[in-house]
Amino acid sequence: MSFSAAVFGLGNIGRFAVEALKAAPDAHCLGVVRRRESLGTASLDQRGLPAYAALDELIAARGRPDVVLVCAPSRQVPDLAAGLLAQGLNTVDSFDIHDRIPETLACLDQAARQGGSVAVTAAGWDPGTDSVLRALFEAMVPTGTTFTNFGRGRSMGHSVAVRALPGVADATAITIPDGGGRHSRLVYVVLDEGARFEDVRAAIAADPYFSHDPLDVRQVSAAELPFVADASHGVLLERTGASGFTANQRLSFDMRINNPALTAQVLVAAARAAVRRRNRGEHGAFTLLDIPPVELLPGDRLAHIARLV
């Protein structure tokens, strides 16, 4: 199976999504959708692909994609994806507001069933592949406790949330693991001219992305920000508990990654699975927990079983 895709949004994730599609042996990227004011500007990240201000324009010029990779800020994803799904377009996204995933899944499921399409939501690395690992850990050690320790590294979702606040010209949010699944947030902000640091800090502290964690906000200049805006990130998953009546079972998974590059790679894998489900006549919205891992891989199912099992 091969599939065609469009990338909606050319920010941190969208740029790497273009690369991941280009590298995939079974994918063909038709083009990207970006802000109209950005059209015509030079961008190595487009990899020679055409850019359009609206998906309708892309479809008119290049044809209808099998799947759309929605690479927009998480707070924009539900409305954007629901609109595309209702038009019969398959979508994948990396929505990352954990406590809103159930309601987002229900919203997208309704739109997908209305449009006869397929959505895979929350398909990054966390939520996403880490969610699958947490489920496997619980299957292996049913009674116990799992800790998810993020970082140290830049959180794209938190960074985008800060940039959207009044008075912020640019920002980077760093996640610092405190152990036991607890985290602190370190935020570097570049202020708009005339903005007050105290007002910006208060707005960050009140935002749901930050209101539950210890917070340190520091003002920097635009020239200084690139030196602290590290794209690296990571996670350490740990579970301790019992398998049956046998205690002291300890499981762990550790990775250090480029955050947007890995998110984009998972999106492409999820796009492959979404197209496969649509081709089988399935409709609705799913997360990675709903998808057998073999459907994320290019190529033949039995060949993967022979190689990996």
C-alpha positions as CSV (number, residue, x, y, z in Angstrom):
1,M,0.0,0.0,0.0
2,S,1.1,3.5,-0.8
3,F,-0.6,6.7,0.3
4,S,-0.7,10.5,-0.5
5,A,-0.6,13.1,2.2
6,A,-0.9,16.8,2.8
7,V,0.8,18.7,5.7
8,F,-1.4,21.3,7.3
9,G,0.9,23.8,9.1
10,L,4.6,24.4,8.6
11,G,5.7,25.0,12.2
12,N,8.0,22.9,14.3
13,I,6.2,19.6,13.6
14,G,5.1,20.4,10.1
15,R,8.7,20.9,8.9
16,F,9.7,17.6,10.2
17,A,6.5,15.9,8.9
18,V,7.6,17.0,5.4
19,E,10.9,15.3,5.9
20,A,9.4,12.1,7.4
21,L,7.0,11.8,4.5
22,K,9.8,12.3,2.0
23,A,11.8,9.5,3.7
24,A,8.9,7.1,3.9
25,P,9.0,4.4,1.2
26,D,5.2,4.3,0.8
27,A,4.2,8.0,1.1
28,H,3.9,10.8,-1.3
29,C,3.5,14.4,0.0
30,L,1.3,16.5,-2.3
31,G,2.2,19.8,-0.6
32,V,1.8,21.9,2.5
33,V,-0.8,24.4,3.7
34,R,0.6,27.4,5.5
35,R,-0.4,31.0,6.4
36,R,-1.1,33.1,3.3
37,E,1.3,35.8,4.5
38,S,4.1,33.1,4.5
39,L,3.5,32.0,0.9
40,G,6.4,32.8,-1.4
41,T,9.0,33.0,1.4
42,A,12.0,30.9,1.0
43,S,12.0,27.7,3.2
44,L,14.3,24.8,3.0
45,D,11.8,23.0,5.2
46,Q,9.4,22.6,2.3
47,R,11.8,20.3,0.5
48,G,10.7,21.7,-2.9
49,L,7.0,21.0,-2.2
50,P,4.3,23.5,-3.4
51,A,2.6,25.5,-0.6
52,Y,-1.0,26.7,-0.5
53,A,-3.0,29.0,1.7
54,A,-5.9,26.6,1.9
55,L,-6.5,22.9,1.6
56,D,-9.1,23.4,-1.1
57,E,-6.4,25.2,-3.2
58,L,-4.0,22.2,-2.7
59,I,-6.7,19.7,-3.7
60,A,-7.6,21.7,-6.8
61,A,-4.0,21.8,-7.9
62,R,-2.6,18.4,-6.7
63,G,-5.6,16.2,-6.1
64,R,-7.2,14.9,-2.9
65,P,-4.8,13.5,-0.3
66,D,-5.5,10.1,1.3
67,V,-4.7,11.7,4.7
68,V,-4.0,15.2,6.2
69,L,-1.3,15.6,8.9
70,V,-2.7,18.4,11.1
71,C,0.4,20.1,12.4
72,A,-1.3,22.9,14.2
73,P,-1.2,24.0,17.9
74,S,-3.1,21.6,20.1
75,R,-5.8,24.1,21.0
76,Q,-6.6,24.5,17.3
77,V,-6.6,20.8,16.5
78,P,-10.2,19.8,17.5
79,D,-11.9,22.3,15.3
80,L,-9.5,22.0,12.4
81,A,-9.6,18.2,12.3
82,A,-13.4,18.0,12.8
83,G,-13.9,20.2,9.8
84,L,-11.7,18.1,7.6
85,L,-13.2,14.8,8.8
86,A,-16.7,16.0,8.1
87,Q,-15.6,16.6,4.5
88,G,-14.5,13.0,4.2
89,L,-10.8,13.6,4.7
90,N,-8.8,11.3,6.9
91,T,-6.7,13.1,9.6
92,V,-3.9,12.5,12.1
93,D,-2.7,14.9,14.8
94,S,-0.5,15.1,17.8
95,F,-3.0,16.8,20.2
96,D,-1.3,16.8,23.6
97,I,-3.6,18.2,26.2
98,H,-3.9,15.0,28.2
99,D,-7.1,15.7,30.2
100,R,-9.0,16.8,27.1
101,I,-8.2,13.7,25.0
102,P,-11.4,11.8,25.8
103,E,-13.6,14.8,24.8
104,T,-11.5,15.5,21.7
105,L,-11.7,11.8,20.7
106,A,-15.5,11.9,21.0
107,C,-15.8,15.1,19.0
108,L,-13.6,13.7,16.2
109,D,-15.4,10.4,16.2
110,Q,-18.7,12.1,15.6
111,A,-17.2,14.2,12.7
112,A,-15.5,11.1,11.2
113,R,-18.6,9.0,11.2
114,Q,-20.5,11.9,9.7
115,G,-17.9,12.2,6.9
116,G,-17.2,8.5,6.5
117,S,-13.5,9.1,7.4
118,V,-10.8,8.1,9.9
119,A,-9.0,10.1,12.5
120,V,-6.0,9.2,14.7
121,T,-5.6,11.7,17.4
122,A,-3.0,12.3,20.1
123,A,-0.5,10.5,17.9
124,G,2.8,11.9,19.0
125,W,5.2,10.3,21.4
126,D,3.4,11.5,24.6
127,P,0.5,11.1,24.3
128,G,1.0,8.5,21.7
129,T,3.8,5.9,21.7
130,D,4.4,6.4,25.4
131,S,0.7,5.7,25.9
132,V,1.1,2.3,24.2
133,L,4.1,1.5,26.4
134,R,2.2,2.4,29.6
135,A,-0.6,0.0,28.5
136,L,1.9,-2.7,27.8
137,F,3.6,-2.1,31.2
138,E,0.2,-2.5,32.9
139,A,-0.5,-5.7,31.0
140,M,2.9,-7.1,32.1
141,V,2.6,-5.8,35.7
142,P,-1.1,-5.4,36.4
143,T,-0.7,-4.3,40.0
144,G,1.7,-1.4,40.6
145,T,2.6,2.2,39.8
146,T,3.9,3.8,36.6
147,F,5.9,7.1,36.7
148,T,6.3,9.1,33.5
149,N,9.3,11.4,33.9
150,F,9.7,13.9,31.0
151,G,12.8,15.8,30.1
152,R,15.0,17.6,30.5
153,G,13.9,19.3,27.3
154,R,11.8,21.7,25.4
155,S,8.0,21.1,25.4
156,M,6.5,22.2,22.1
157,G,3.0,22.4,23.5
158,H,4.0,24.5,26.5
159,S,6.1,26.7,24.3
160,V,3.3,27.4,21.9
161,A,0.9,28.1,24.8
162,V,3.3,30.8,26.1
163,R,3.8,32.4,22.6
164,A,0.0,32.8,22.3
165,L,-0.2,35.0,25.4
166,P,-0.4,38.8,25.2
167,G,2.9,40.6,25.5
168,V,5.0,37.6,24.4
169,A,7.1,38.0,21.3
170,D,8.7,34.6,21.5
171,A,9.2,31.9,24.2
172,T,10.6,28.5,25.0
173,A,9.3,26.2,27.8
174,I,11.7,23.6,29.3
175,T,10.4,20.6,31.2
176,I,12.6,19.5,34.1
177,P,11.9,16.1,35.7
178,D,11.7,16.2,39.5
179,G,11.2,12.4,39.9
180,G,8.2,10.3,40.7
181,G,6.3,11.7,37.7
182,R,6.5,15.3,38.9
183,H,7.9,18.1,36.8
184,S,9.0,21.7,37.0
185,R,8.7,24.3,34.2
186,L,11.4,26.7,33.1
187,V,10.1,29.3,30.7
188,Y,12.3,31.8,28.8
189,V,10.3,34.7,27.3
190,V,11.0,37.5,24.9
191,L,8.6,40.4,25.6
192,D,6.8,42.6,23.1
193,E,7.8,46.2,23.3
194,G,6.0,47.8,26.3
195,A,4.9,44.6,27.9
196,R,5.4,44.1,31.6
197,F,7.2,41.0,32.8
198,E,5.1,40.7,35.9
199,D,1.9,40.6,33.8
200,V,3.3,38.0,31.4
201,R,4.5,35.8,34.3
202,A,1.1,35.9,35.9
203,A,-0.6,34.9,32.7
204,I,1.8,32.0,32.3
205,A,1.2,30.8,35.8
206,A,-2.6,30.9,35.3
207,D,-2.5,29.0,32.0
208,P,-3.7,25.3,32.4
209,Y,-0.5,24.1,30.8
210,F,1.4,25.5,33.8
211,S,-0.9,25.9,36.7
212,H,-0.2,22.5,38.3
213,D,3.6,22.6,38.3
214,P,6.4,24.6,39.9
215,L,7.3,27.4,37.5
216,D,10.3,29.6,36.9
217,V,9.9,32.4,34.2
218,R,13.0,34.3,33.0
219,Q,13.1,37.2,30.6
220,V,15.7,37.0,27.8
221,S,16.5,38.9,24.6
222,A,15.6,37.7,21.1
223,A,19.3,37.2,20.5
224,E,19.7,35.0,23.6
225,L,16.6,32.8,23.1
226,P,18.2,30.5,20.4
227,F,20.9,29.5,22.8
228,V,18.3,28.1,25.3
229,A,15.7,26.9,22.8
230,D,17.0,23.3,22.7
231,A,14.8,21.0,20.6
232,S,16.0,17.9,22.5
233,H,13.7,16.1,24.9
234,G,13.3,12.7,26.5
235,V,11.3,10.5,28.8
236,L,11.9,7.8,31.4
237,L,9.0,5.5,32.0
238,E,9.2,3.3,35.1
239,R,6.8,0.8,36.5
240,T,7.1,-1.3,39.7
241,G,4.6,-3.9,40.9
242,A,3.5,-7.4,40.7
243,S,2.8,-10.0,38.0
244,G,0.2,-12.3,39.5
245,F,1.4,-12.8,43.1
246,T,5.1,-12.1,42.3
247,A,6.2,-8.7,43.5
248,N,9.3,-6.5,42.8
249,Q,8.8,-6.5,39.0
250,R,10.6,-3.5,37.6
251,L,10.1,-2.2,34.0
252,S,11.7,0.9,32.4
253,F,12.0,2.6,29.1
254,D,14.3,5.5,28.5
255,M,14.8,7.7,25.4
256,R,16.5,10.9,24.4
257,I,15.2,12.4,21.2
258,N,14.7,15.5,18.9
259,N,11.1,16.3,20.0
260,P,9.5,17.6,16.8
261,A,11.3,15.0,14.6
262,L,10.0,12.1,16.6
263,T,6.5,13.6,16.8
264,A,6.4,14.0,13.0
265,Q,7.7,10.4,12.5
266,V,4.9,9.0,14.7
267,L,2.4,11.1,12.7
268,V,3.5,9.5,9.5
269,A,3.1,6.1,11.0
270,A,-0.3,7.0,12.3
271,A,-1.2,8.3,8.8
272,R,-0.4,4.9,7.3
273,A,-2.6,3.2,9.8
274,A,-5.5,5.7,9.2
275,V,-5.4,5.0,5.5
276,R,-5.4,1.3,6.0
277,R,-8.5,1.5,8.2
278,R,-10.3,3.7,5.7
279,N,-9.4,1.2,2.9
280,R,-11.0,-1.5,5.0
281,G,-14.2,0.5,5.2
282,E,-13.8,1.6,8.9
283,H,-14.9,5.0,10.1
284,G,-14.4,6.9,13.4
285,A,-11.6,8.3,15.6
286,F,-8.9,6.3,17.3
287,T,-5.8,6.7,19.4
288,L,-2.6,4.7,19.1
289,L,-3.9,2.4,21.9
290,D,-6.6,1.3,19.4
291,I,-4.1,0.4,16.6
292,P,-2.0,-2.8,16.3
293,P,1.6,-1.8,16.0
294,V,2.1,-3.7,12.8
295,E,-0.4,-1.3,11.1
296,L,2.1,1.6,11.8
297,L,4.8,-0.1,9.7
298,P,5.2,0.1,5.9
299,G,5.1,-3.2,4.0
300,D,3.7,-6.6,4.5
301,R,2.2,-7.7,7.8
302,L,3.4,-11.3,7.6
303,A,6.9,-10.2,6.7
304,H,7.0,-8.0,9.8
305,I,5.7,-10.9,12.0
306,A,8.5,-13.1,10.6
307,R,11.1,-10.4,11.3
308,L,9.9,-9.1,14.7
309,V,8.1,-11.9,16.6
